């Protein structure tokens, strides 16, 4: 673990990998140190945004280093069911890459519970982890200039849903009509770190 100052009022914690980030994030979210305004997880880092008037960076760092990592193996966050029509442009390619049939790809994607590990790329985009290892596929060799909002994709060990139309290079296996990001909703994002996700095949 490395703890580094970040900008004017933050600490950036560098960790070995995503499992360690998730465990520390869950522990600090359950019992945040005094003066911590926000926790922002990523693939190998956890950013702590501090209130300069309330937080003592040295005390916060001490709390981070002594925090008991939480057990996130079972998942305890809110459960979100996401209806998906599995008609993605890359479904056949994913089947070929994994050695599965298209129907088996759908079965694997809906058969396990995913968890939002962190957000990024665009407001409302969540990197979902914990799915079937049989679905690990590379990103497309060439990104698309426009991926429609609601597109459900795979890349590496992650699954994700595009919250709005944007360029993207994930392998697309389906789409959902769920609105993932809405500024006048509280909270605006449905896919927040710790939220559990169940994909359900829609008619």
SEBA-454621 format. One line per field, with one value per residue: x, y, z of N, C-alpha, C in turn; residue in three letters. Coordinates in pm, 1 decimal. Layout:
REM SEBA-454621
n.u = (X;...) .
n.v = (Y;...) .
n.w = (Z;...) .
ca.u = (X;...) .
ca.v = (Y;...) .
ca.w = (Z;...) .
c.u = (X;...) .
c.v = (Y;...) .
c.w = (Z;...) .
vose = (Ala;...) .
END
This chain:
REM SEBA-454621
n.u = (84.3;52.9;32.6;-52.3;-32.9;-294.9;-378.3;-521.3;-661.6;-672.8;-619.1;-444.1;-468.5;-268.1;-297.7;-259.8;-432.0;-761.8;-925.1;-823.1;-871.9;-1155.1;-1209.5;-1094.4;-1231.7;-1496.4;-1465.4;-1390.9;-1607.6;-1804.0;-1716.1;-1619.4;-1323.8;-1282.4;-1369.7;-1357.6;-1489.0;-1560.8;-1528.6;-1349.5;-1325.0;-1101.1;-937.6;-692.9;-653.3;-760.7;-926.5;-939.3;-1136.5;-1093.8;-1217.8;-1075.1;-1104.5;-1181.3;-1045.6;-755.4;-484.0;-276.1;-393.3;-604.0;-462.2;-345.4;-574.1;-652.2;-441.6;-466.2;-712.4;-941.6;-968.1;-1272.5;-1493.9;-1583.8;-1673.1;-1924.8;-2102.8;-2304.8;-2444.9;-2701.1;-2934.6;-2966.8;-3176.0;-3130.4;-3288.5;-3222.6;-3202.8;-3068.0;-2912.2;-2682.4;-2429.6;-2186.9;-2227.4;-2207.1;-1934.8;-1827.2;-1914.7;-1762.1;-1502.5;-1500.4;-1562.4;-1813.1;-2166.9;-2400.0;-2630.7;-2529.3;-2353.7;-2535.7;-2656.0;-2439.1;-2389.0;-2619.3;-2626.2;-2475.8;-2407.7;-2317.1;-2098.2;-2069.7;-1761.4;-1617.9;-1655.8;-1641.6;-1506.9;-1753.0;-2021.6;-2218.2;-2134.4;-2051.6;-1801.5;-1837.1;-1782.1;-1699.3;-1833.7;-1891.6;-1593.8;-1571.1;-1648.2;-1449.2;-1310.2;-1120.5;-1105.7;-1256.7;-1067.9;-1080.3;-1225.6;-1569.9;-1719.1;-1958.0;-2153.2;-2465.0;-2675.2;-2739.9;-2631.5;-2500.4;-2201.1;-1887.5;-1553.8;-1232.5;-1226.5;-1455.7;-1800.3;-2022.6;-2240.0;-2336.3;-2407.7;-2486.7;-2496.7;-2190.4;-1840.1;-1677.3;-1516.0;-1593.5;-1706.4;-2013.6;-2305.8;-2575.3;-2870.0;-3021.2;-3314.5;-3302.4;-3255.8;-2958.2;-2824.7;-2928.9;-2970.9;-3148.7;-3222.5;-3194.5;-2972.7;-2798.2;-2679.6;-2743.0;-2567.5;-2349.3;-2045.2;-2027.5;-2294.2;-2496.7;-2556.6;-2793.4;-2830.5;-3105.7;-3270.1;-3459.2;-3771.8) .
n.v = (-119.2;218.7;553.8;859.1;1216.9;1400.4;1636.9;1939.0;1862.6;1577.0;1219.8;961.6;624.1;361.5;30.6;-333.7;-456.7;-502.4;-649.7;-581.8;-308.1;-302.0;-424.9;-247.4;-12.4;-81.9;-117.5;141.3;285.9;191.4;284.7;575.3;776.6;1075.0;1376.1;1288.1;1329.6;1194.4;877.4;729.3;465.3;280.5;75.3;-0.3;180.5;395.0;684.4;932.3;1195.7;1489.4;1705.2;2006.1;2161.1;1993.9;1751.3;1575.4;1499.2;1319.9;1173.1;1058.6;900.2;722.9;593.0;466.5;287.8;118.4;8.6;-261.9;-483.8;-528.1;-807.9;-882.9;-1083.9;-1208.6;-1003.2;-732.3;-513.9;-300.7;-464.0;-472.1;-538.8;-602.0;-585.8;-743.7;-750.7;-986.5;-923.5;-831.6;-682.5;-813.2;-1062.9;-1315.2;-1315.6;-1309.1;-1559.0;-1720.7;-1652.7;-1746.4;-2011.3;-2094.1;-2147.4;-1907.8;-1905.6;-2017.0;-1816.0;-1618.6;-1756.1;-1779.8;-1510.6;-1423.3;-1594.9;-1553.0;-1337.5;-1003.9;-734.7;-385.4;-258.0;-20.3;314.1;497.1;632.6;737.7;943.6;749.6;506.4;183.1;-42.9;-373.9;-658.2;-1002.8;-1187.2;-1480.7;-1663.4;-1774.2;-1589.2;-1409.8;-1188.0;-1016.4;-657.8;-508.9;-510.7;-282.2;17.7;123.8;412.0;502.8;387.7;271.6;409.5;218.3;-16.5;-336.6;-476.1;-665.0;-680.9;-785.0;-901.1;-777.5;-662.6;-425.4;-136.4;92.1;417.3;627.3;735.1;685.8;673.1;349.1;40.6;-207.7;-552.0;-606.2;-747.1;-724.5;-524.5;-282.3;-114.2;34.0;336.0;461.1;683.6;980.9;1310.1;1442.3;1257.6;1090.4;880.0;1006.5;803.2;464.2;252.3;215.7;198.9;-109.7;-180.7;-458.3;-660.4;-820.9;-966.5;-1006.5;-1196.3;-1041.0;-1044.2) .
n.w = (0.0;-87.6;16.6;-104.8;-133.5;-294.0;-524.3;-388.1;-161.4;-91.7;-65.9;-220.2;-243.0;-324.1;-427.9;-436.8;-616.0;-766.8;-589.0;-337.4;-338.1;-341.5;-94.3;92.7;28.4;97.5;372.3;462.0;375.7;539.8;784.8;776.5;800.1;998.8;838.6;576.7;265.0;32.8;-134.2;-387.0;-578.0;-794.6;-1044.7;-926.4;-729.4;-458.0;-405.3;-162.4;-85.3;85.9;345.6;392.3;619.5;819.3;815.5;916.6;742.2;817.2;1022.2;884.5;701.7;881.9;973.5;739.3;695.9;911.8;888.3;890.3;632.4;453.4;410.1;100.0;-53.6;-61.9;-107.6;-23.2;-90.2;-237.6;-454.0;-798.8;-1063.8;-1401.1;-1698.2;-2005.3;-2356.0;-2552.4;-2810.8;-2920.4;-3134.5;-3126.9;-3024.8;-3150.9;-3204.2;-2945.5;-2858.7;-3029.8;-2945.1;-2683.6;-2702.2;-2651.3;-2714.6;-2854.4;-2697.6;-2463.3;-2385.2;-2306.4;-2094.5;-1915.1;-1863.4;-1735.7;-1526.9;-1296.9;-1016.9;-1047.0;-944.5;-893.6;-927.0;-959.6;-1090.8;-1402.7;-1712.6;-1827.5;-1698.6;-1485.1;-1582.8;-1492.4;-1383.5;-1387.6;-1191.5;-1105.2;-1253.8;-1464.3;-1525.2;-1773.6;-1956.0;-2016.0;-2233.0;-2490.5;-2552.1;-2843.7;-3147.4;-3293.5;-3205.6;-3189.7;-3336.4;-3242.7;-2989.5;-2898.8;-2637.5;-2345.3;-2434.1;-2366.8;-2262.6;-2284.3;-2161.3;-2111.8;-1783.8;-1712.3;-1714.3;-1861.8;-1898.7;-2138.3;-2054.5;-2210.0;-2553.6;-2715.0;-2819.6;-2823.2;-2724.8;-2633.0;-2632.9;-2765.1;-2637.5;-2596.0;-2511.1;-2289.0;-2168.2;-1945.1;-1766.4;-1687.6;-1588.9;-1452.2;-1403.5;-1235.0;-1051.7;-734.9;-591.9;-887.7;-1045.7;-1123.6;-1117.3;-885.9;-690.9;-523.4;-558.0;-633.4;-918.4;-1119.6;-1422.5;-1632.9;-1870.1;-2115.6;-2289.9) .
ca.u = (0.0;117.9;-62.5;8.8;-119.3;-355.0;-432.4;-516.0;-726.0;-705.6;-518.2;-459.0;-415.6;-234.3;-307.7;-208.7;-526.3;-902.5;-980.9;-779.9;-944.6;-1293.8;-1214.5;-1066.5;-1341.2;-1611.2;-1434.1;-1392.6;-1744.2;-1880.1;-1669.2;-1528.4;-1248.0;-1332.4;-1330.1;-1357.8;-1610.9;-1597.5;-1437.5;-1359.7;-1242.3;-1064.6;-889.6;-583.1;-638.8;-877.8;-909.0;-1014.9;-1153.4;-1097.6;-1258.5;-955.0;-1135.2;-1213.7;-961.3;-611.2;-435.9;-196.8;-487.3;-677.1;-370.7;-333.0;-697.3;-648.5;-342.1;-507.2;-848.2;-955.3;-1038.3;-1404.0;-1519.1;-1678.9;-1691.6;-2067.0;-2177.0;-2413.0;-2503.9;-2831.6;-2942.6;-3034.2;-3203.9;-3118.3;-3342.3;-3138.1;-3230.4;-2935.8;-2909.4;-2566.5;-2358.6;-2068.8;-2264.1;-2148.3;-1789.4;-1800.3;-1931.1;-1645.3;-1383.4;-1508.7;-1590.8;-1950.3;-2270.9;-2460.2;-2721.6;-2446.3;-2305.5;-2646.1;-2671.3;-2328.2;-2400.5;-2731.9;-2621.4;-2401.2;-2430.2;-2206.4;-2090.2;-2002.2;-1633.7;-1586.2;-1713.9;-1544.3;-1528.2;-1861.8;-2112.6;-2311.9;-2076.3;-1994.0;-1724.1;-1895.6;-1691.1;-1754.6;-1908.4;-1832.8;-1463.3;-1583.2;-1683.0;-1336.7;-1277.5;-1051.9;-1176.7;-1250.6;-943.0;-1109.1;-1341.9;-1677.0;-1729.8;-2081.7;-2220.6;-2592.4;-2702.8;-2802.0;-2560.8;-2436.8;-2081.0;-1784.6;-1415.0;-1151.5;-1309.8;-1564.0;-1916.7;-2059.3;-2354.3;-2312.2;-2518.9;-2526.6;-2429.9;-2051.2;-1747.0;-1647.2;-1452.1;-1631.3;-1780.3;-2154.2;-2383.6;-2717.9;-2904.2;-3125.8;-3383.2;-3285.9;-3185.7;-2854.1;-2778.3;-3033.4;-2918.7;-3247.9;-3253.4;-3105.6;-2855.9;-2813.7;-2631.7;-2790.8;-2452.9;-2253.9;-1961.0;-2091.3;-2426.2;-2498.4;-2634.3;-2839.2;-2882.9;-3221.8;-3301.9;-3590.3;-3834.6) .
ca.v = (0.0;350.6;662.8;977.4;1335.2;1417.6;1772.1;2024.5;1805.9;1436.8;1116.2;853.8;499.1;265.0;-104.4;-438.4;-490.7;-467.2;-711.3;-501.6;-181.2;-325.3;-455.5;-124.8;80.5;-123.5;-93.3;285.0;333.7;155.3;367.4;673.5;862.1;1212.6;1470.8;1229.2;1367.9;1099.6;767.6;704.1;350.0;251.7;-62.2;-27.6;293.4;447.6;826.0;988.5;1340.1;1537.5;1840.6;2064.4;2221.4;1891.8;1632.1;1575.3;1396.4;1218.0;1087.1;980.9;797.0;622.2;514.7;383.0;179.8;26.0;-41.6;-406.0;-500.4;-590.8;-926.1;-845.9;-1201.7;-1240.3;-886.1;-694.9;-389.1;-301.2;-551.2;-412.2;-632.4;-532.3;-664.4;-731.0;-822.4;-1031.4;-911.3;-747.1;-700.9;-897.3;-1185.5;-1429.7;-1307.7;-1351.3;-1704.1;-1780.2;-1630.4;-1821.9;-2152.2;-2119.7;-2108.9;-1778.9;-1932.1;-2037.9;-1683.8;-1557.0;-1830.6;-1744.0;-1370.1;-1409.5;-1699.0;-1513.9;-1201.3;-912.2;-623.8;-266.3;-239.9;122.8;385.1;569.3;645.1;833.7;944.6;639.4;380.9;103.5;-161.3;-483.6;-770.7;-1117.7;-1273.2;-1609.0;-1653.4;-1820.4;-1475.5;-1316.6;-1164.8;-888.5;-550.6;-514.1;-460.3;-146.4;72.1;184.7;556.8;528.3;274.8;324.7;405.4;95.1;-134.3;-419.0;-530.0;-736.5;-646.7;-844.4;-971.6;-687.6;-633.2;-285.0;-86.4;229.5;500.2;720.4;708.7;730.2;576.0;240.8;-77.2;-331.4;-649.1;-583.2;-871.5;-698.0;-387.5;-263.8;15.6;99.3;465.4;443.4;812.2;1083.0;1412.7;1485.4;1144.0;1084.9;935.2;1007.7;679.3;336.7;164.0;276.7;96.3;-192.8;-227.4;-590.2;-658.5;-944.6;-950.7;-1092.2;-1193.2;-984.6;-1098.8) .
ca.w = (0.0;-84.4;36.6;-163.7;-140.4;-425.9;-542.5;-270.0;-43.2;-114.0;-50.9;-317.4;-188.5;-427.4;-373.1;-524.7;-721.5;-750.2;-467.8;-223.0;-346.0;-301.3;48.6;167.7;3.1;177.7;513.2;489.1;353.3;660.1;896.6;715.9;891.3;1011.9;735.5;442.1;194.2;-72.5;-163.5;-530.6;-612.9;-933.3;-1058.7;-832.1;-637.4;-389.1;-377.2;-51.6;-96.5;223.8;380.2;453.9;749.9;918.8;807.4;939.8;649.0;886.0;1094.5;784.2;653.1;987.8;972.3;619.4;712.0;1017.7;861.2;866.2;503.5;462.5;328.5;-5.4;-138.1;-74.4;-154.2;67.7;-136.2;-304.5;-570.8;-914.1;-1172.8;-1529.1;-1810.3;-2124.5;-2479.9;-2597.8;-2955.9;-2947.7;-3261.1;-3107.8;-2953.6;-3221.4;-3185.5;-2808.0;-2856.4;-3095.0;-2861.6;-2558.8;-2727.5;-2610.2;-2810.1;-2817.5;-2586.3;-2343.8;-2343.5;-2232.8;-1968.9;-1826.9;-1826.0;-1643.2;-1425.1;-1177.9;-967.8;-1070.1;-849.5;-945.3;-857.4;-964.2;-1203.8;-1484.5;-1856.3;-1850.2;-1583.3;-1480.8;-1631.6;-1385.5;-1418.8;-1311.7;-1175.2;-1035.8;-1344.9;-1501.2;-1592.1;-1912.3;-2042.3;-2030.2;-2374.2;-2510.2;-2620.1;-2989.3;-3204.4;-3340.3;-3135.4;-3267.5;-3315.4;-3170.8;-2926.6;-2848.1;-2493.8;-2300.5;-2484.1;-2264.1;-2323.3;-2209.9;-2193.3;-2006.2;-1686.1;-1675.0;-1796.0;-1844.0;-1974.7;-2180.9;-2007.4;-2315.7;-2680.5;-2709.2;-2876.5;-2730.2;-2783.0;-2565.7;-2713.1;-2734.3;-2639.3;-2582.5;-2472.6;-2189.3;-2174.0;-1815.8;-1769.0;-1586.1;-1536.3;-1461.8;-1312.9;-1136.2;-965.1;-617.7;-660.6;-1034.3;-1107.6;-1070.9;-1097.3;-794.4;-630.0;-422.2;-601.7;-695.0;-1042.8;-1180.7;-1557.2;-1657.4;-2012.0;-2146.8;-2411.9) .
c.u = (88.2;8.8;5.1;-86.6;-170.9;-422.8;-424.9;-570.0;-768.9;-588.9;-548.2;-390.5;-393.2;-228.8;-266.7;-302.9;-668.9;-962.8;-946.7;-850.9;-1087.6;-1305.0;-1190.1;-1179.3;-1461.8;-1588.4;-1445.3;-1531.3;-1830.9;-1842.0;-1570.0;-1453.3;-1302.9;-1279.0;-1323.5;-1492.0;-1656.8;-1488.2;-1457.7;-1269.3;-1212.4;-1004.9;-781.2;-562.3;-771.6;-847.5;-998.3;-1018.1;-1177.7;-1154.2;-1140.7;-981.5;-1154.6;-1114.8;-815.4;-554.3;-355.8;-287.6;-566.8;-588.4;-355.1;-456.8;-702.3;-557.2;-384.4;-646.7;-844.9;-1031.7;-1169.9;-1410.5;-1625.2;-1711.5;-1839.1;-2147.8;-2294.8;-2483.5;-2642.3;-2826.5;-3025.0;-3052.5;-3207.9;-3172.8;-3262.3;-3196.6;-3095.0;-2931.8;-2787.3;-2491.6;-2239.5;-2100.5;-2201.4;-1997.2;-1750.4;-1813.2;-1809.6;-1520.4;-1382.4;-1528.5;-1729.9;-2044.7;-2326.1;-2554.6;-2643.6;-2386.2;-2411.7;-2662.7;-2562.5;-2343.4;-2511.2;-2720.6;-2545.7;-2435.6;-2303.5;-2209.5;-2018.7;-1875.3;-1594.9;-1652.9;-1605.5;-1590.2;-1634.4;-1950.6;-2212.9;-2258.2;-2010.7;-1918.6;-1770.1;-1800.8;-1762.8;-1834.0;-1835.1;-1697.2;-1467.2;-1608.8;-1568.9;-1296.5;-1203.2;-1146.4;-1168.5;-1118.1;-959.3;-1236.0;-1446.3;-1680.8;-1856.7;-2141.9;-2350.7;-2604.1;-2775.7;-2733.7;-2487.9;-2317.0;-1990.8;-1648.0;-1327.5;-1240.4;-1435.2;-1683.7;-1953.0;-2177.3;-2326.9;-2430.8;-2568.4;-2451.7;-2289.0;-1964.6;-1720.2;-1592.8;-1486.8;-1708.7;-1927.6;-2235.4;-2534.3;-2744.0;-3014.7;-3188.1;-3370.7;-3208.6;-3085.5;-2811.0;-2885.4;-3002.1;-3019.2;-3294.8;-3153.9;-3091.5;-2872.9;-2778.7;-2695.1;-2673.8;-2345.0;-2168.7;-2032.7;-2228.2;-2411.3;-2593.0;-2667.0;-2893.7;-2994.1;-3257.5;-3444.8;-3642.2;-3808.4) .
c.v = (124.7;455.5;791.8;1095.8;1353.1;1554.3;1848.9;1956.8;1662.0;1345.8;1006.2;729.9;402.7;126.4;-207.7;-469.1;-460.0;-527.5;-629.4;-366.2;-199.0;-348.4;-331.2;-24.5;46.7;-95.2;54.9;344.5;305.0;242.5;470.3;754.0;1004.5;1300.6;1415.2;1257.7;1263.4;995.2;730.2;586.6;343.8;111.1;-96.8;85.3;326.0;591.9;866.8;1139.4;1394.3;1678.9;1904.8;2120.9;2117.2;1776.7;1662.5;1464.6;1285.5;1120.3;999.8;868.8;685.4;532.1;420.0;262.9;77.9;-31.2;-191.7;-424.9;-575.1;-714.3;-890.7;-964.9;-1234.0;-1124.3;-856.4;-566.7;-410.1;-390.7;-483.0;-518.9;-554.8;-621.6;-637.8;-811.6;-858.8;-1040.3;-832.2;-783.5;-795.3;-1029.3;-1308.2;-1432.6;-1351.3;-1502.6;-1773.2;-1767.9;-1718.4;-1971.4;-2193.0;-2097.2;-1973.1;-1796.3;-1952.1;-1907.1;-1614.4;-1623.8;-1793.4;-1599.7;-1348.7;-1502.5;-1665.5;-1369.6;-1119.1;-803.1;-506.5;-243.7;-92.9;182.5;455.6;577.8;749.3;833.1;829.8;506.9;307.7;-16.0;-275.7;-602.3;-885.6;-1211.6;-1402.1;-1589.7;-1700.9;-1705.1;-1375.8;-1307.2;-1032.4;-782.9;-573.0;-456.3;-316.4;-96.5;124.2;334.6;591.8;397.8;329.0;315.2;276.2;-30.7;-205.0;-488.3;-603.2;-687.5;-697.8;-926.0;-892.1;-698.8;-488.1;-249.0;59.0;317.3;600.6;682.5;767.2;634.2;465.3;118.5;-207.4;-422.5;-643.8;-712.5;-846.9;-553.1;-389.4;-126.2;91.5;230.1;465.9;572.9;916.8;1189.3;1455.0;1370.3;1143.4;939.7;926.8;874.2;557.2;245.3;236.3;167.7;22.4;-244.1;-363.6;-588.3;-800.8;-912.3;-1053.7;-1082.2;-1143.2;-1047.2;-1006.3) .
c.w = (0.0;-70.3;-5.0;-154.6;-282.3;-431.6;-410.4;-144.4;-68.5;-83.2;-151.8;-261.3;-304.5;-364.6;-477.8;-640.5;-682.2;-623.3;-344.3;-221.1;-294.7;-150.9;133.6;150.1;90.0;325.1;547.5;465.9;475.7;779.5;844.0;820.8;891.5;899.7;595.3;376.1;93.6;-86.9;-309.2;-566.7;-761.4;-935.5;-957.4;-731.5;-571.0;-351.8;-261.1;-68.7;43.6;233.9;452.9;593.2;859.3;924.9;840.0;851.9;716.4;961.3;996.7;729.9;756.4;990.3;852.2;640.4;817.3;996.2;834.4;735.8;520.2;373.0;225.2;-95.3;-161.3;-131.4;-64.2;24.8;-197.1;-428.0;-679.8;-1021.0;-1304.6;-1640.5;-1937.2;-2239.7;-2540.0;-2749.9;-3001.7;-3074.1;-3248.1;-3038.3;-3018.8;-3203.4;-3045.7;-2795.8;-2917.7;-3008.5;-2737.0;-2580.0;-2682.0;-2727.2;-2766.4;-2699.2;-2457.0;-2293.8;-2259.8;-2096.5;-1869.2;-1776.6;-1723.3;-1522.3;-1299.2;-1140.1;-987.9;-961.9;-915.3;-863.0;-850.4;-1086.4;-1283.3;-1627.6;-1888.7;-1726.5;-1590.6;-1530.7;-1515.1;-1440.3;-1328.6;-1310.4;-1106.1;-1123.4;-1375.7;-1568.3;-1736.1;-2008.8;-2059.4;-2177.1;-2387.5;-2564.7;-2770.4;-3039.0;-3252.1;-3272.1;-3233.0;-3238.4;-3239.2;-3121.2;-2867.2;-2696.2;-2459.7;-2349.6;-2370.3;-2327.5;-2226.6;-2255.3;-2079.7;-1913.8;-1649.6;-1768.9;-1768.4;-1931.7;-2010.4;-2139.1;-2111.1;-2442.2;-2677.6;-2789.2;-2775.1;-2799.4;-2714.7;-2661.0;-2672.6;-2747.3;-2626.1;-2549.9;-2367.1;-2207.0;-2042.0;-1830.8;-1654.1;-1519.4;-1560.2;-1357.8;-1206.3;-1046.8;-849.1;-571.6;-812.5;-1100.0;-1042.0;-1036.0;-1017.1;-730.4;-516.9;-460.0;-670.4;-814.7;-1086.8;-1318.8;-1580.1;-1804.5;-2033.3;-2276.3;-2529.8) .
vose = (Unk;Unk;Unk;Unk;Unk;Unk;Unk;Unk;Unk;Unk;Unk;Unk;Unk;Unk;Unk;Unk;Unk;Unk;Unk;Unk;Unk;Unk;Unk;Unk;Unk;Unk;Unk;Unk;Unk;Unk;Unk;Unk;Unk;Unk;Unk;Unk;Unk;Unk;Unk;Unk;Unk;Unk;Unk;Unk;Unk;Unk;Unk;Unk;Unk;Unk;Unk;Unk;Unk;Unk;Unk;Unk;Unk;Unk;Unk;Unk;Unk;Unk;Unk;Unk;Unk;Unk;Unk;Unk;Unk;Unk;Unk;Unk;Unk;Unk;Unk;Unk;Unk;Unk;Unk;Unk;Unk;Unk;Unk;Unk;Unk;Unk;Unk;Unk;Unk;Unk;Unk;Unk;Unk;Unk;Unk;Unk;Unk;Unk;Unk;Unk;Unk;Unk;Unk;Unk;Unk;Unk;Unk;Unk;Unk;Unk;Unk;Unk;Unk;Unk;Unk;Unk;Unk;Unk;Unk;Unk;Unk;Unk;Unk;Unk;Unk;Unk;Unk;Unk;Unk;Unk;Unk;Unk;Unk;Unk;Unk;Unk;Unk;Unk;Unk;Unk;Unk;Unk;Unk;Unk;Unk;Unk;Unk;Unk;Unk;Unk;Unk;Unk;Unk;Unk;Unk;Unk;Unk;Unk;Unk;Unk;Unk;Unk;Unk;Unk;Unk;Unk;Unk;Unk;Unk;Unk;Unk;Unk;Unk;Unk;Unk;Unk;Unk;Unk;Unk;Unk;Unk;Unk;Unk;Unk;Unk;Unk;Unk;Unk;Unk;Unk;Unk;Unk;Unk;Unk;Unk;Unk;Unk;Unk;Unk;Unk;Unk;Unk;Unk) .
END
